[in-house]
Amino acid sequence: MAAKKTKKKGQNKYSILMPTYNEKQNLPLITQMIVTALEPHNLDYEIVVIDDNSPDGTFEVAKQLQSIFGKEKMVLLKRPGKLGLGTAYIDGLKKASGNFVIIMDADFSHHPKYIPKFIEKQQSGDYDIVTGTRYLKGGGVCGWGFDRKLVSRGANFLAVTALDPGNLSDLTGSFRLYKREVLNTIIDKMVSKGYVFQMEIICRAQSMGYSIAEVPIIFVDRIFGYSKLGTTEITGYLKGLW
């Protein structure tokens, strides 16, 4: 019989923030994928679900998952409605107890198998932020047509051209690991609330001198449900550049 692994004293804790809206079908699967990806590495972690009053019953599913995995592993927050992606992260951060924060989507576009790679990369250089990139060797997208790829490349090109982020290749990605105190400091200076939030936060981090590393990821288009990137989010993105 294998000996039970024990956590080291002072071990880091990782809070995984997942904003949700109509993710009833996705949430159980992505939760199990996170558990499967992290448990072999003996990591201390929690999953923080921030639900914007999903009409499909996502929060009820979250409560069922909490009864299975426990309140220490599943931390839940229900908000009154769609209040913006940026405020979801801010509110979720208040519920988080980890000294590292991971932000990811619940729709399988961000595979949890990359989380250990993010952690390994962070520890290799004591980086303040590790961000996933689709635009370095080993990265890419799966399930997108030519039009969607063109829009994504165009949006990232506009951001890089307008904001001059140095050697960062992917400003519009949203799969990242942060040191908790770094994220707290940057969020206090944030202005945007929607889709542009992720772009603003990485650019502010760069301008404030925080160290940032990139890890190539394969971004997968959502399997169930519909994209939340609508006209309002695109307009907000373009306004955020200028």
Beta strands, then each sheet from edge to edge (+ up, - down):
strand 1: 13-20
strand 2: 44-51
strand 3: 74-78
strand 4: 100-103
strand 5: 129-133
strand 6: 140-142
strand 7: 176-179
strand 8: 212-216
strand 9: 218-220
sheet 1: 3+ 2+ 1+ 4+ 7- 5+ 8+
sheet 2: 6+ 9+
end
